[in-house]
Amino acid sequence: MSCERYAGAIVEHALGADLAPDARTHLETCGVCRGRFDEQQRAMQALDAELQQALRFALFHALQAGARGEQRAIAAKGLTGPGYNGHAFWDTETFVLPLLTYTIPEAARDALRWRHATLDLARERANQLGLAGAAFPWRTIAGHECSSYWPAGTAAFHVNADIADAVGRYQAASGDERFEREAGLELLVETARLWRSLGHHDAEGRFRIDGVTGPDEYSAVADNNVYTNLMAQRNLRLAADAVERHPDRAAQLGVDSEEAAGWRDAAAAIVVPYDEKLGVHPQAEAFTEHQPWDFASTAPDQYPLLLHFPYFDLYRKQVVKQADLVLALHLRGDAFSAEAKASDFAYYEALTVRDSSLSACTQAVVAVEVGHLELAYDYFGEAALIDLDNLEHNTRDGLHIASLAGAWIVAVAGFGGMRDHDGALTFAPRLPQRLNRLAFGLCFRGRRLKVEVDQRQARYSLRQGEPLQIAHHGETFDVTGAEAVTRTIPTAPARDLPGQPPGRAPVRRRPGG
Amino acid sequence: MSCERYAGAIVEHALGADLAPDARTHLETCGVCRGRFDEQQRAMQALDAELQQALRFALFHALQAGARGEQRAIAAKGLTGPGYNGHAFWDTETFVLPLLTYTIPEAARDALRWRHATLDLARERANQLGLAGAAFPWRTIAGHECSSYWPAGTAAFHVNADIADAVGRYQAASGDERFEREAGLELLVETARLWRSLGHHDAEGRFRIDGVTGPDEYSAVADNNVYTNLMAQRNLRLAADAVERHPDRAAQLGVDSEEAAGWRDAAAAIVVPYDEKLGVHPQAEAFTEHQPWDFASTAPDQYPLLLHFPYFDLYRKQVVKQADLVLALHLRGDAFSAEAKASDFAYYEALTVRDSSLSACTQAVVAVEVGHLELAYDYFGEAALIDLDNLEHNTRDGLHIASLAGAWIVAVAGFGGMRDHDGALTFAPRLPQRLNRLAFGLCFRGRRLKVEVDQRQARYSLRQGEPLQIAHHGETFDVTGAEAVTRTIPTAPARDLPGQPPGRAPVRRRPGG
């Protein structure tokens, strides 16, 4: 009878949960329960091994696609299959380049040099659209715009800010001055010019970007998409900063101090809509006033929605294909308060159907930050196993390179809590019950940093290079060498677990499913 | 020397303007000026004759296309040419049916019976889109949706309210109970059901219609398009009224009193956005916050804009292809104050490029109402002469039947000031200087009403039928027979003439002009 009473708690204990004293006493004395506990632990270890294998598989393929790009495009499928006809998208800069930047920085540099090599085509495209600067293509192989459908294609101008973000990240993490002078500065300048001409100031002097499409492809051509505006803001500031560092090169590109000041002004005045009544950020202006999708009447076999409902219907309702506002919470986390992140994440979690493979990893990263560690772990499994388990039933078309790189992002930016806003490296690690240990290395300005995390503490050490200032959960300190700096991990904030649309929660990753 | 001083005033006098006493004295005594005056008058009379011919040509072709529809679609080009491949659009109900309703009502009835005959297809279409009721096609020959492009095509749901409006107009003007029971009621019910399911109530209980396209094809897929919302409001109310008149037939269509009450509630709660700062109605939500089109940098040969700029750019800026909010000012004039009409007209006049032939007639109607009589006269010429003068260089593709019917609309609803809100017939006639006289007949519930207007007064008489209550500039009275009721015409309100985009003003219709 006491076996029965403690059975559930003992299984959870095997998955990492704490055990109450009376249950612990029982476990120590009952052979049956001990056996059950050991069995669960072995099953969990098998899951760990599976995840470790999946992560290695993911890294192998992401690096294979990325590190051997050799100044050609890194395609959505790498060279693993015919999906997307070999085209590259924003996936490259947003999902693959963070991995490359911190592991094989010269591969990130080469990928950005490829973008730079296509600048003339991007300038031509901007000119064709009546815009200044450069408009990089939504999908391409050699730099030409190859997308014909425009509402959720060429109107997704955020690709330009994503490229700028990748330039800024690589620059901060590498200190590669030669790259900045030869390519980075020009990429930043031309994309900043694009944003400055794409947006306009309204009567109150607020800088608006109207009629563009954000990452979520179940919305299109909306005003002031929060992700787009915040990434454009960063783009404008990165460009102005780079101009300040290299006034001579900037002058050669025709940038004077007035132009750069104009970018800073636009960035400062950018519109970030907020729904005061709901206390959340709308994905784009008026998004939260639209009708919520009727999830209750949507059958499981009607996903992905795009194959069963007209875009007309998807576009006008609150339903999210993939992280959009939530991606802003990650990449522009410096623009949101902790409470806003928690409210926004919960709101969009209930609307996000994950009909795109570019979502689970981002949902995992923000889930960790706002305290939903177990949910993040489930998303982690989905991102890492997408192809090994053929989760989207289309692995025969090629691997999901961005999702695989995204598995690394979950490990490092999710459970490692790594952020790199303004070039500073900070960590806020936290592990879910079902993970005992996480370890990863990062390249940063000639250094090799090692981070090891367990349930209670994190250890930071340098394998190579000069002392480095980092932060752990808000506390700043220097890591000076091979001797690890150890810091305890504060308890995650307790928050109500948000729900997903019916049937769209990630598969619970535990023994027996 | 005095000839020179008075020359301009004397020319204007020949075009209808008053003459100051000193100029009048000069004209009476100077043979040269007298000769010039007579020449101008003859030229003006020739223009009058041209316009009269154009109007007859327009009526002939509009009636030819419409009166011989015989329960088939009235195509945009009638049977006069291959343009639009024989397809019919909302043009039929909004531009051709008003003419037919008041001149050959049985032709209007037949056109609506054609729509009714396609109801099953429209129901199927609504069902396909996950909507209730019936969704009539954007372009069709036999009732099937034949439009592939959707942002400015099938998303233009207003066609359904336009059909309902035509039903309501025909019903009020004919009192044709048999039609109402056999076809009209069902058209109203099924379109009301469509709107009820297409819109939704927001958190404040306001009824929103998101993500649809209004008449203007240089905007698409916007929230709360004012024209659409106001026409949907009328649709919902017309349906509820008809259900009240025919509860037995309504019951056969499955309508109970709760459903009809729901339509009235939605109609009462419908969102009509208003820009408080500018004091105008935005065409759709946020429209007035978008960047104005850069007209100054647009060359004359870049019109029509759709052939020279990407839709991406057109959709996100303030530029109007054709009357949209201004069409609401006409057809739903009962929902706007006189001052709002004047401000709104001025605002949209400066943004409207008239790249569609479905615009000049509507701009003329509202121009008259807000007091810009001479501007209206110029638009009148454009609507009436569109094919005789091949103004759009495409008359070889067929005649612009809606624009030709629109010439009748300018005469009757513009200079005659006829409105038919809620089934009441009202007039507010006013002639421009360049028109001496306007006369037209109207069929209304078995009567034949004759209206004659000159610069100073209007005469209303009945050629046939029972006494009829009408209104003249707000004063209600009965017309009882052949003896005309004469009323003077109040002076038009003096308002600043609004401007059009550079180069997009209508051609000034005057001798040598």
Boltz contact constraints between the chains, C-beta under 6 A:
constraints:
  - contact:
      token1: [A, 130]
      token2: [B, 313]
      max_distance: 6.0
  - contact:
      token1: [A, 155]
      token2: [B, 312]
      max_distance: 6.0
  - contact:
      token1: [A, 200]
      token2: [B, 291]
      max_distance: 6.0
  - contact:
      token1: [A, 202]
      token2: [B, 289]
      max_distance: 6.0
  - contact:
      token1: [A, 210]
      token2: [B, 290]
      max_distance: 6.0
  - contact:
      token1: [A, 210]
      token2: [B, 316]
      max_distance: 6.0
  - contact:
      token1: [A, 211]
      token2: [B, 315]
      max_distance: 6.0
  - contact:
      token1: [A, 211]
      token2: [B, 316]
      max_distance: 6.0
  - contact:
      token1: [A, 223]
      token2: [B, 286]
      max_distance: 6.0
  - contact:
      token1: [A, 286]
      token2: [B, 223]
      max_distance: 6.0
  - contact:
      token1: [A, 289]
      token2: [B, 202]
      max_distance: 6.0
  - contact:
      token1: [A, 290]
      token2: [B, 210]
      max_distance: 6.0
  - contact:
      token1: [A, 291]
      token2: [B, 200]
      max_distance: 6.0
  - contact:
      token1: [A, 312]
      token2: [B, 155]
      max_distance: 6.0
  - contact:
      token1: [A, 313]
      token2: [B, 130]
      max_distance: 6.0
  - contact:
      token1: [A, 315]
      token2: [B, 211]
      max_distance: 6.0
  - contact:
      token1: [A, 316]
      token2: [B, 210]
      max_distance: 6.0
  - contact:
      token1: [A, 316]
      token2: [B, 211]
      max_distance: 6.0
